[in-house]
């Protein structure tokens, strides 16, 4: 490095480095001044004493002046460093010149110290200038003062000798000055490097403190998150198999799982898996680990105690500085409550709340799937529609709690009667549907198997049910349809099975019926009748006809009001067709109210015509069980003014088997008004003597099914004779229905039957027409006259 490069680098030092060097030079200057003053005083005092003795007053003055000057430089507070340095350097320079003049060689030492200390206290540029000044001073003073400077071989050439001394002086002084300057530069550079290092360390420490603080906050925040956080390290073993080790879990993980961080660190997370952990979700997670992709999973996990909980987790890979995915961060939250809510909503949508069985919606879905698979596999399946018989009786008599308990037990028995692949559904009320899946590839075998399962179900349902210590019995009607057929849908299947079940009901209940194509037309006809009957009620298409009841002489002693329907397009429609439809649809209540009113009006019309005979009106069990039935009867009697003593209400035996006490109470309340009761179709139902003793009855009507085979059929003859004998002993009037032949009439008269009703005497006809006919015959006409026979045939 050249001197100029050194000087250039020196001046490129940073201000901070120069500032530190300046402080160091101030300390050096203060130390030099202190020692110069101390040592100078120690040497000057003897010198002054000696100089005084020798009368060298100039030496005395210079020594005293030198001490005062150094003391002034050292202690004057108003002088700055540069002023003090220049004063001290000037002091050295002047002292060197003076010594050169007065003493000789001693002055060279001071002149040599002048550039060296200038380099030390100020800088190298000033040192070079000071060196130049010292050399010039040496040359000039040496030439003018001619000090005794001896150079071997050059004593005869004083100027050349002075030149040689000056050059050597300059060389040595330059070496010393430059050495001090280089040393100071290196010192300054070292100080600057140390400062940079210190600043870097300080910055690094500050950054480290900030990073540590940030890391502490992050760790604290992550540890206190409500979401579970787990960091997993991914490594490979000797054979290249991936190994997962947990390196961090937060507090939420510990709270949720029950595992402490000590329990799980450095372990694989497989301990969170259990019997119901989804394999497909684990496969998705494994694939994400292999492909280093983020994945979102919903997984069933297990706590330390073995309890299940649902977790929704986002798992993200983290790459290191080398770009390798060595860690995974899993952030999860407990979604057990959400899953429970979803499951609850799903169960509400697809399962029956009472029985827990699939509902209609899920049933139709499974039917659709079964149809699709059946068409592909050519396997026949079956649908069984199950309806409990007379379930309403139990529900109404014992309450809905008992009815619900019965339905639950029925569901259990149905489930136990089927295979795991089959489905049993509760679609509402007392209706259940069974899907028998893939029974056989032969239709006959499938039908036989479905029949066998239906019989098994029918037997299981017929067994007694124990509810709260009491036993209940019921039966069921089952409709069966097979699948698949062309263009068959899930709704078609349900409709077909329902139609077959309805046929089983019609056949007497507790029956099994297969769906046939003709059943659909029957159902459609029934729906048509139901719709048109509703229009007939409001359209005036209904009429009440009277069928008189006669005594043994053929004299009318009573009558039954019968409903007739004349359709404007299809003509007369049999009551055997529309009355059951009215019962099932509930329209029987409207019809019953209308019939009651028409019966009372007919009584008034008979009285006005001079016929004071009783009239019977049929009352449906549904109508009778209405809460306001008694009040309605009272209101009709009040509105019409009809005599209640001439009104007979005909009820069936089925009415008497349910809630007998309430039935008796209503009948007693109505009999107090004068109304009388008749048991219609007696002998076809329960025919219990117990209720005959308890009920306020007036008459029994023998069903025509017993009358029509008398006197030829011994069994029917015995039944009719028994009924007549029993009624006689109980004091009940008897009316025989369906009398169509003279032999039947003679038999009934011979056995004491008081009243008869049938085509032999009169066909049902409008009341006006019957009254007009009776008016034409002033005398009572016998039931056996040709006129009556012609009348019967004409009607």
ZAMARBA-82452 format. One record per residue (C-alpha): residue number from 0; x, y, z; residue in one letter. Coordinates in steps of 0.2 Angstrom, whole numbers, plus 5000, padded with zeros to 4 digits. Layout:
BEGIN
   nr     X     Y     Z  rest
  NUM     X     Y     Z     a
...
END
This chain:
BEGIN
   nr     X     Y     Z  rest
    0  5000  5000  5000     x
    1  5007  5017  4995     x
    2  5007  5032  5007     x
    3  4993  5040  4997     x
    4  4982  5025  4997     x
    5  4985  5024  5016     x
    6  4980  5042  5018     x
    7  4965  5040  5006     x
    8  4959  5025  5017     x
    9  4962  5035  5032     x
   10  4951  5048  5027     x
   11  4937  5036  5022     x
   12  4935  5030  5040     x
   13  4917  5032  5046     x
   14  4913  5046  5058     x
   15  4910  5034  5072     x
   16  4927  5027  5070     x
   17  4935  5044  5069     x
   18  4926  5049  5085     x
   19  4932  5034  5094     x
   20  4950  5038  5088     x
   21  4948  5056  5093     x
   22  4943  5051  5111     x
   23  4958  5039  5112     x
   24  4970  5053  5106     x
   25  4963  5065  5119     x
   26  4967  5052  5132     x
   27  4985  5050  5124     x
   28  4988  5069  5124     x
   29  4982  5071  5142     x
   30  4994  5057  5147     x
   31  5009  5064  5137     x
   32  5006  5081  5145     x
   33  5005  5074  5162     x
   34  5021  5064  5160     x
   35  5030  5078  5151     x
   36  5026  5090  5165     x
   37  5031  5078  5178     x
   38  5047  5072  5170     x
   39  5051  5089  5163     x
   40  5049  5097  5181     x
   41  5061  5083  5188     x
   42  5074  5087  5174     x
   43  5071  5106  5173     x
   44  5074  5110  5191     x
   45  5092  5104  5191     x
   46  5095  5111  5174     x
   47  5089  5128  5180     x
   48  5100  5127  5196     x
   49  5115  5122  5185     x
   50  5111  5136  5172     x
   51  5110  5149  5186     x
   52  5127  5144  5193     x
   53  5134  5145  5175     x
   54  5125  5161  5171     x
   55  5116  5153  5157     x
   56  5100  5164  5159     x
   57  5093  5159  5142     x
   58  5092  5141  5148     x
   59  5084  5146  5164     x
   60  5071  5156  5154     x
   61  5068  5143  5141     x
   62  5065  5129  5155     x
   63  5054  5140  5165     x
   64  5044  5145  5149     x
   65  5043  5127  5144     x
   66  5036  5121  5160     x
   67  5023  5135  5161     x
   68  5018  5132  5143     x
   69  5015  5113  5146     x
   70  5006  5116  5162     x
   71  4995  5129  5153     x
   72  4991  5116  5139     x
   73  4987  5103  5151     x
   74  4975  5113  5163     x
   75  4967  5127  5153     x
   76  4949  5121  5151     x
   77  4944  5133  5137     x
   78  4956  5125  5125     x
   79  4949  5111  5114     x
   80  4959  5095  5109     x
   81  4965  5102  5093     x
   82  4971  5119  5101     x
   83  4980  5109  5114     x
   84  4988  5097  5102     x
   85  4994  5111  5091     x
   86  5001  5120  5106     x
   87  5010  5105  5112     x
   88  5017  5101  5094     x
   89  5022  5119  5092     x
   90  5031  5118  5109     x
   91  5041  5103  5103     x
   92  5045  5111  5087     x
   93  5051  5127  5095     x
   94  5060  5118  5108     x
   95  5069  5107  5095     x
   96  5074  5122  5085     x
   97  5081  5131  5101     x
   98  5090  5115  5106     x
   99  5097  5113  5089     x
  100  5104  5131  5089     x
  101  5110  5131  5107     x
  102  5115  5113  5110     x
  103  5116  5104  5094     x
  104  5112  5086  5092     x
  105  5099  5086  5106     x
  106  5088  5097  5095     x
  107  5086  5083  5082     x
  108  5077  5072  5095     x
  109  5064  5086  5097     x
  110  5063  5089  5079     x
  111  5060  5070  5076     x
  112  5047  5069  5089     x
  113  5037  5084  5081     x
  114  5031  5074  5065     x
  115  5029  5057  5075     x
  116  5018  5065  5088     x
  117  5009  5075  5075     x
  118  5005  5058  5066     x
  119  5000  5051  5083     x
  120  4989  5066  5089     x
  121  4982  5073  5073     x
  122  4984  5064  5057     x
  123  4996  5058  5044     x
  124  4994  5073  5032     x
  125  4998  5085  5046     x
  126  5013  5073  5051     x
  127  5020  5074  5033     x
  128  5018  5093  5034     x
  129  5027  5093  5051     x
  130  5041  5081  5044     x
  131  5043  5093  5030     x
  132  5044  5108  5042     x
  133  5056  5099  5053     x
  134  5068  5094  5038     x
  135  5068  5112  5032     x
  136  5071  5119  5049     x
  137  5085  5107  5051     x
  138  5092  5112  5035     x
  139  5090  5130  5037     x
  140  5095  5131  5056     x
  141  5109  5119  5053     x
  142  5116  5130  5039     x
  143  5114  5146  5048     x
  144  5118  5141  5066     x
  145  5131  5128  5060     x
  146  5129  5116  5074     x
  147  5142  5103  5077     x
  148  5135  5089  5066     x
  149  5149  5077  5062     x
  150  5147  5065  5047     x
  151  5162  5054  5044     x
  152  5171  5058  5028     x
  153  5161  5074  5025     x
  154  5168  5086  5038     x
  155  5176  5095  5024     x
  156  5160  5098  5015     x
  157  5148  5106  5028     x
  158  5133  5109  5016     x
  159  5134  5091  5009     x
  160  5136  5085  5027     x
  161  5120  5095  5032     x
  162  5111  5087  5017     x
  163  5116  5070  5022     x
  164  5110  5073  5040     x
  165  5094  5080  5034     x
  166  5090  5066  5023     x
  167  5093  5053  5036     x
  168  5083  5063  5049     x
  169  5069  5064  5036     x
  170  5070  5045  5032     x
  171  5069  5040  5051     x
  172  5056  5053  5055     x
  173  5045  5047  5040     x
  174  5047  5029  5045     x
  175  5042  5033  5063     x
  176  5028  5044  5058     x
  177  5021  5033  5045     x
  178  5023  5018  5057     x
  179  5012  5028  5070     x
  180  5000  5032  5056     x
  181  4998  5015  5050     x
  182  4996  5008  5067     x
  183  4983  5021  5071     x
  184  4974  5017  5054     x
  185  4974  4998  5059     x
  186  4968  5003  5076     x
  187  4954  5014  5068     x
  188  4949  5000  5056     x
  189  4949  4987  5070     x
  190  4939  4999  5080     x
  191  4927  5001  5066     x
  192  4926  4982  5063     x
  193  4923  4980  5081     x
  194  4910  4993  5081     x
  195  4901  4985  5066     x
  196  4902  4968  5074     x
  197  4896  4975  5090     x
  198  4882  4984  5081     x
  199  4878  4968  5071     x
  200  4878  4958  5087     x
  201  4867  4971  5095     x
  202  4855  4971  5080     x
  203  4856  4952  5080     x
  204  4852  4952  5099     x
  205  4838  4964  5096     x
  206  4831  4953  5082     x
  207  4834  4938  5092     x
  208  4824  4946  5107     x
  209  4811  4951  5095     x
  210  4810  4934  5087     x
  211  4810  4926  5104     x
  212  4796  4938  5110     x
  213  4787  4934  5094     x
  214  4789  4916  5096     x
  215  4784  4917  5114     x
  216  4768  4926  5109     x
  217  4765  4914  5095     x
  218  4768  4899  5106     x
  219  4757  4906  5120     x
  220  4743  4911  5107     x
  221  4744  4893  5099     x
  222  4744  4885  5116     x
  223  4728  4894  5121     x
  224  4718  4892  5105     x
  225  4701  4884  5106     x
  226  4706  4874  5091     x
  227  4718  4859  5093     x
  228  4735  4861  5085     x
  229  4747  4847  5082     x
  230  4764  4848  5073     x
  231  4770  4832  5066     x
  232  4788  4828  5060     x
  233  4789  4817  5045     x
  234  4804  4806  5043     x
  235  4809  4790  5034     x
  236  4816  4775  5042     x
  237  4830  4763  5036     x
  238  4819  4755  5023     x
  239  4811  4771  5017     x
  240  4795  4770  5027     x
  241  4787  4786  5032     x
  242  4787  4789  5051     x
  243  4776  4801  5060     x
  244  4781  4809  5076     x
  245  4772  4822  5086     x
  246  4783  4836  5091     x
  247  4770  4849  5098     x
  248  4752  4849  5104     x
  249  4743  4864  5112     x
  250  4732  4865  5127     x
  251  4716  4862  5118     x
  252  4722  4845  5112     x
  253  4726  4840  5129     x
  254  4709  4846  5136     x
  255  4700  4837  5122     x
  256  4709  4821  5121     x
  257  4714  4819  5139     x
  258  4732  4815  5133     x
  259  4746  4826  5141     x
  260  4760  4832  5130     x
  261  4772  4821  5138     x
  262  4761  4806  5133     x
  263  4761  4810  5115     x
  264  4777  4819  5110     x
  265  4788  4808  5099     x
  266  4774  4796  5096     x
  267  4764  4792  5081     x
  268  4746  4800  5081     x
  269  4738  4783  5077     x
  270  4733  4782  5096     x
  271  4719  4794  5091     x
  272  4711  4781  5080     x
  273  4698  4768  5085     x
  274  4685  4755  5079     x
  275  4674  4768  5070     x
  276  4688  4779  5063     x
  277  4684  4781  5044     x
  278  4696  4771  5033     x
  279  4692  4782  5018     x
  280  4697  4797  5027     x
  281  4713  4789  5033     x
  282  4717  4785  5015     x
  283  4714  4803  5010     x
  284  4726  4808  5023     x
  285  4739  4795  5018     x
  286  4738  4801  5000     x
  287  4740  4819  5005     x
  288  4756  4814  5015     x
  289  4763  4806  5000     x
  290  4759  4820  4988     x
  291  4763  4834  5000     x
  292  4746  4842  4998     x
  293  4735  4851  5010     x
  294  4720  4841  5015     x
  295  4703  4844  5024     x
  296  4696  4829  5034     x
  297  4682  4825  5046     x
  298  4687  4811  5057     x
  299  4681  4801  5071     x
  300  4694  4801  5085     x
  301  4695  4794  5102     x
  302  4700  4801  5119     x
  303  4711  4793  5132     x
  304  4695  4786  5140     x
  305  4690  4778  5124     x
  306  4676  4791  5121     x
  307  4672  4795  5103     x
  308  4672  4813  5096     x
  309  4672  4821  5079     x
  310  4686  4832  5073     x
  311  4687  4843  5058     x
  312  4705  4846  5053     x
  313  4715  4856  5041     x
  314  4732  4847  5038     x
  315  4746  4858  5029     x
  316  4764  4853  5025     x
  317  4778  4864  5030     x
  318  4794  4865  5020     x
  319  4812  4868  5027     x
  320  4826  4878  5020     x
  321  4830  4864  5008     x
  322  4813  4864  5001     x
  323  4809  4847  5010     x
  324  4792  4844  5018     x
  325  4798  4838  5035     x
  326  4783  4844  5046     x
  327  4764  4845  5045     x
  328  4753  4856  5055     x
  329  4736  4849  5059     x
  330  4723  4862  5065     x
  331  4707  4854  5071     x
  332  4691  4858  5080     x
  333  4678  4847  5089     x
  334  4663  4846  5079     x
  335  4654  4832  5089     x
  336  4639  4844  5093     x
  337  4637  4849  5075     x
  338  4638  4831  5069     x
  339  4625  4826  5082     x
  340  4614  4840  5076     x
  341  4616  4834  5058     x
  342  4613  4817  5063     x
  343  4597  4823  5072     x
  344  4591  4832  5057     x
  345  4595  4817  5046     x
  346  4585  4806  5058     x
  347  4571  4818  5058     x
  348  4571  4819  5039     x
  349  4573  4800  5036     x
  350  4568  4791  5051     x
  351  4552  4789  5061     x
  352  4553  4798  5078     x
  353  4543  4785  5088     x
  354  4549  4769  5082     x
  355  4566  4774  5075     x
  356  4562  4765  5059     x
  357  4565  4773  5041     x
  358  4550  4784  5037     x
  359  4541  4786  5020     x
  360  4555  4797  5013     x
  361  4569  4785  5016     x
  362  4558  4771  5011     x
  363  4555  4778  4994     x
  364  4573  4781  4992     x
  365  4577  4763  4996     x
  366  4563  4757  4984     x
  367  4571  4767  4970     x
  368  4588  4760  4973     x
  369  4580  4742  4975     x
  370  4571  4744  4958     x
  371  4587  4749  4949     x
  372  4597  4735  4956     x
  373  4583  4723  4953     x
  374  4582  4727  4935     x
  375  4601  4725  4933     x
  376  4602  4709  4943     x
  377  4585  4701  4937     x
  378  4582  4697  4955     x
  379  4564  4698  4961     x
  380  4560  4708  4977     x
  381  4544  4711  4987     x
  382  4535  4725  4996     x
  383  4524  4721  5010     x
  384  4511  4734  5016     x
  385  4506  4730  5034     x
  386  4491  4738  5043     x
  387  4486  4734  5061     x
  388  4468  4729  5062     x
  389  4457  4739  5074     x
  390  4472  4749  5081     x
  391  4460  4764  5083     x
  392  4450  4755  5096     x
  393  4466  4752  5107     x
  394  4472  4770  5104     x
  395  4455  4778  5108     x
  396  4451  4766  5123     x
  397  4468  4766  5131     x
  398  4476  4782  5126     x
  399  4490  4787  5114     x
  400  4503  4782  5126     x
  401  4498  4764  5125     x
  402  4495  4765  5107     x
  403  4513  4772  5104     x
  404  4520  4758  5115     x
  405  4511  4745  5105     x
  406  4518  4753  5089     x
  407  4536  4752  5096     x
  408  4534  4733  5100     x
  409  4526  4730  5083     x
  410  4542  4738  5075     x
  411  4553  4727  5086     x
  412  4544  4711  5081     x
  413  4545  4716  5063     x
  414  4563  4720  5063     x
  415  4567  4703  5072     x
  416  4557  4694  5058     x
  417  4568  4700  5044     x
  418  4585  4698  5037     x
  419  4598  4712  5039     x
  420  4597  4716  5021     x
  421  4578  4719  5022     x
  422  4570  4736  5027     x
  423  4555  4739  5038     x
  424  4548  4756  5038     x
  425  4535  4765  5048     x
  426  4526  4777  5036     x
  427  4513  4784  5048     x
  428  4499  4779  5060     x
  429  4498  4760  5061     x
  430  4505  4757  5044     x
  431  4522  4748  5041     x
  432  4531  4743  5025     x
  433  4543  4729  5023     x
  434  4556  4728  5008     x
  435  4561  4710  5005     x
  436  4577  4713  4994     x
  437  4583  4701  4981     x
  438  4572  4686  4986     x
  439  4574  4675  4970     x
  440  4576  4676  4951     x
  441  4560  4666  4949     x
  442  4544  4675  4951     x
  443  4535  4660  4958     x
  444  4548  4656  4971     x
  445  4548  4675  4976     x
  446  4530  4675  4978     x
  447  4531  4660  4989     x
  448  4545  4667  5000     x
  449  4535  4684  5002     x
  450  4520  4674  5007     x
  451  4530  4664  5020     x
  452  4537  4680  5027     x
  453  4520  4688  5028     x
  454  4513  4673  5037     x
  455  4528  4674  5049     x
  456  4524  4693  5052     x
  457  4506  4689  5054     x
  458  4509  4676  5067     x
  459  4521  4688  5076     x
  460  4509  4702  5077     x
  461  4495  4691  5083     x
  462  4504  4686  5099     x
  463  4500  4696  5115     x
  464  4508  4712  5118     x
  465  4513  4716  5136     x
  466  4511  4735  5140     x
  467  4513  4741  5158     x
  468  4508  4724  5164     x
  469  4493  4722  5154     x
  470  4491  4711  5138     x
  471  4484  4717  5122     x
  472  4480  4708  5106     x
  473  4479  4714  5088     x
  474  4480  4707  5071     x
  475  4486  4714  5054     x
  476  4481  4714  5036     x
  477  4496  4713  5024     x
  478  4496  4717  5005     x
  479  4510  4711  4994     x
  480  4517  4716  4978     x
  481  4532  4710  4968     x
  482  4545  4720  4958     x
  483  4552  4724  4946     x
  484  4539  4726  4932     x
  485  4540  4737  4917     x
  486  4538  4756  4921     x
  487  4536  4753  4939     x
  488  4541  4767  4951     x
  489  4543  4768  4970     x
  490  4526  4777  4972     x
  491  4518  4763  4961     x
  492  4525  4750  4972     x
  493  4519  4758  4988     x
  494  4502  4761  4980     x
  495  4501  4743  4974     x
  496  4505  4736  4991     x
  497  4492  4748  4999     x
  498  4479  4742  4987     x
  499  4483  4724  4991     x
  500  4482  4728  5009     x
  501  4465  4736  5007     x
  502  4459  4720  4998     x
  503  4465  4710  5014     x
  504  4455  4722  5025     x
  505  4440  4720  5014     x
  506  4441  4701  5015     x
  507  4439  4701  5034     x
  508  4455  4708  5041     x
  509  4470  4697  5047     x
  510  4472  4692  5029     x
  511  4486  4692  5016     x
  512  4483  4698  4999     x
  513  4494  4699  4983     x
  514  4492  4714  4972     x
  515  4482  4710  4956     x
  516  4480  4722  4941     x
  517  4461  4722  4943     x
  518  4463  4729  4961     x
  519  4468  4746  4954     x
  520  4452  4748  4945     x
  521  4443  4745  4961     x
  522  4453  4758  4970     x
  523  4450  4770  4956     x
  524  4432  4766  4957     x
  525  4432  4769  4976     x
  526  4440  4786  4974     x
  527  4427  4790  4960     x
  528  4413  4785  4972     x
  529  4421  4796  4986     x
  530  4422  4811  4975     x
  531  4405  4809  4968     x
  532  4397  4806  4984     x
  533  4404  4822  4991     x
  534  4395  4831  4976     x
  535  4379  4821  4979     x
  536  4377  4827  4997     x
  537  4377  4845  4991     x
  538  4369  4841  4974     x
  539  4352  4834  4981     x
  540  4356  4817  4973     x
  541  4352  4807  4989     x
  542  4335  4802  4995     x
  543  4327  4793  5010     x
  544  4316  4778  5006     x
  545  4305  4769  5018     x
  546  4304  4750  5020     x
  547  4289  4746  5031     x
  548  4289  4732  5044     x
  549  4274  4721  5046     x
  550  4266  4710  5059     x
  551  4260  4692  5056     x
  552  4244  4699  5048     x
  553  4254  4710  5036     x
  554  4249  4726  5044     x
  555  4263  4740  5044     x
  556  4269  4742  5062     x
  557  4285  4751  5059     x
  558  4298  4756  5046     x
  559  4316  4758  5042     x
  560  4323  4773  5033     x
  561  4335  4768  5020     x
  562  4347  4780  5010     x
  563  4347  4779  4991     x
  564  4358  4788  4979     x
  565  4353  4791  4961     x
  566  4368  4797  4950     x
  567  4363  4809  4936     x
  568  4373  4798  4924     x
  569  4375  4781  4931     x
  570  4358  4779  4939     x
  571  4355  4771  4955     x
  572  4371  4766  4965     x
  573  4370  4752  4978     x
  574  4372  4757  4997     x
  575  4384  4742  4998     x
  576  4395  4752  4987     x
  577  4394  4770  4994     x
  578  4391  4767  5012     x
  579  4408  4759  5016     x
  580  4416  4773  5006     x
  581  4407  4785  5017     x
  582  4413  4776  5032     x
  583  4431  4776  5027     x
  584  4432  4794  5021     x
  585  4423  4801  5036     x
  586  4408  4808  5025     x
  587  4397  4796  5035     x
  588  4396  4810  5048     x
  589  4388  4822  5036     x
  590  4377  4809  5030     x
  591  4372  4804  5047     x
  592  4367  4821  5052     x
  593  4356  4822  5036     x
  594  4348  4805  5039     x
  595  4344  4810  5057     x
  596  4335  4826  5051     x
  597  4326  4816  5036     x
  598  4320  4803  5048     x
  599  4312  4816  5060     x
  600  4304  4824  5046     x
  601  4297  4808  5040     x
  602  4290  4804  5057     x
  603  4280  4821  5056     x
  604  4274  4816  5038     x
  605  4268  4799  5044     x
  606  4259  4807  5058     x
  607  4251  4820  5047     x
  608  4245  4805  5036     x
  609  4238  4796  5050     x
  610  4252  4783  5052     x
  611  4258  4783  5070     x
  612  4271  4770  5068     x
  613  4289  4771  5074     x
  614  4304  4773  5061     x
  615  4321  4766  5063     x
  616  4336  4776  5058     x
  617  4354  4769  5056     x
  618  4367  4777  5066     x
  619  4386  4774  5061     x
  620  4398  4770  5076     x
  621  4408  4785  5071     x
  622  4393  4796  5072     x
  623  4388  4789  5088     x
  624  4405  4791  5096     x
  625  4405  4810  5092     x
  626  4406  4820  5108     x
  627  4391  4831  5103     x
  628  4380  4817  5096     x
  629  4367  4818  5110     x
  630  4366  4836  5108     x
  631  4364  4835  5090     x
  632  4350  4823  5092     x
  633  4341  4834  5104     x
  634  4344  4849  5093     x
  635  4336  4840  5078     x
  636  4321  4834  5088     x
  637  4319  4852  5094     x
  638  4320  4860  5077     x
  639  4308  4847  5068     x
  640  4296  4844  5083     x
  641  4297  4825  5079     x
  642  4290  4814  5093     x
  643  4306  4805  5101     x
  644  4295  4790  5106     x
  645  4293  4785  5088     x
  646  4312  4786  5084     x
  647  4322  4770  5084     x
  648  4341  4772  5082     x
  649  4348  4756  5074     x
  650  4367  4752  5080     x
  651  4378  4738  5076     x
  652  4386  4726  5088     x
  653  4403  4733  5084     x
  654  4398  4749  5093     x
  655  4395  4740  5109     x
  656  4413  4732  5111     x
  657  4422  4748  5114     x
  658  4421  4759  5129     x
  659  4405  4751  5134     x
  660  4402  4762  5149     x
  661  4402  4778  5139     x
  662  4390  4769  5126     x
  663  4378  4765  5140     x
  664  4378  4782  5147     x
  665  4374  4790  5130     x
  666  4360  4777  5126     x
  667  4353  4780  5144     x
  668  4353  4799  5141     x
  669  4344  4797  5124     x
  670  4331  4784  5131     x
  671  4326  4797  5144     x
  672  4320  4807  5129     x
  673  4309  4793  5123     x
  674  4321  4787  5110     x
  675  4323  4768  5108     x
  676  4338  4757  5102     x
  677  4339  4742  5090     x
  678  4353  4731  5087     x
  679  4355  4729  5068     x
  680  4362  4713  5060     x
  681  4361  4703  5076     x
  682  4370  4687  5076     x
  683  4384  4692  5064     x
  684  4394  4700  5078     x
  685  4399  4696  5095     x
  686  4381  4693  5101     x
  687  4386  4694  5119     x
  688  4372  4691  5132     x
  689  4382  4702  5144     x
  690  4379  4718  5135     x
  691  4361  4713  5131     x
  692  4358  4713  5150     x
  693  4366  4730  5152     x
  694  4360  4740  5137     x
  695  4343  4749  5137     x
  696  4338  4740  5121     x
  697  4321  4739  5113     x
  698  4323  4727  5099     x
  699  4334  4715  5090     x
  700  4335  4713  5071     x
  701  4339  4696  5064     x
  702  4352  4697  5050     x
  703  4345  4692  5033     x
  704  4359  4680  5031     x
  705  4351  4668  5044     x
  706  4333  4671  5038     x
  707  4336  4668  5019     x
  708  4341  4649  5022     x
  709  4326  4645  5034     x
  710  4317  4634  5036     x
  711  4328  4623  5025     x
  712  4345  4625  5034     x
  713  4345  4617  5051     x
  714  4359  4628  5058     x
  715  4351  4644  5053     x
  716  4334  4638  5059     x
  717  4341  4634  5076     x
  718  4350  4651  5077     x
  719  4334  4660  5072     x
  720  4324  4650  5085     x
  721  4337  4654  5098     x
  722  4337  4672  5095     x
  723  4318  4673  5096     x
  724  4317  4663  5112     x
  725  4331  4673  5120     x
  726  4323  4690  5115     x
  727  4306  4683  5122     x
  728  4314  4680  5139     x
  729  4323  4697  5139     x
  730  4307  4706  5134     x
  731  4315  4712  5117     x
  732  4305  4715  5101     x
  733  4312  4706  5086     x
  734  4312  4711  5068     x
  735  4317  4698  5055     x
  736  4326  4706  5040     x
  737  4327  4700  5022     x
  738  4310  4690  5022     x
  739  4307  4686  5003     x
  740  4297  4670  5003     x
  741  4281  4663  5011     x
  742  4290  4649  5019     x
  743  4301  4661  5028     x
  744  4287  4671  5034     x
  745  4277  4656  5040     x
  746  4292  4649  5049     x
  747  4295  4666  5058     x
  748  4276  4668  5062     x
  749  4276  4650  5069     x
  750  4291  4654  5081     x
  751  4283  4670  5088     x
  752  4292  4683  5077     x
  753  4282  4699  5080     x
  754  4288  4709  5065     x
  755  4295  4706  5048     x
  756  4304  4716  5035     x
  757  4308  4711  5017     x
  758  4304  4711  4998     x
  759  4289  4699  5002     x
  760  4280  4713  5009     x
  761  4287  4730  5003     x
  762  4302  4736  4993     x
  763  4310  4752  4999     x
  764  4302  4767  4991     x
  765  4300  4785  4993     x
  766  4289  4790  5008     x
  767  4277  4800  4997     x
  768  4274  4786  4985     x
  769  4271  4773  5000     x
  770  4258  4785  5008     x
  771  4250  4787  4991     x
  772  4249  4769  4989     x
  773  4242  4766  5006     x
  774  4229  4779  5003     x
  775  4222  4770  4988     x
  776  4220  4754  4999     x
  777  4208  4759  5012     x
  778  4209  4743  5020     x
  779  4225  4735  5027     x
  780  4232  4724  5014     x
  781  4239  4707  5018     x
  782  4257  4703  5014     x
  783  4251  4688  5004     x
  784  4239  4697  4992     x
  785  4242  4698  4973     x
  786  4242  4717  4975     x
  787  4257  4717  4986     x
  788  4266  4704  4976     x
  789  4264  4715  4961     x
  790  4269  4730  4971     x
  791  4285  4721  4976     x
  792  4289  4717  4959     x
  793  4285  4734  4952     x
  794  4297  4742  4965     x
END
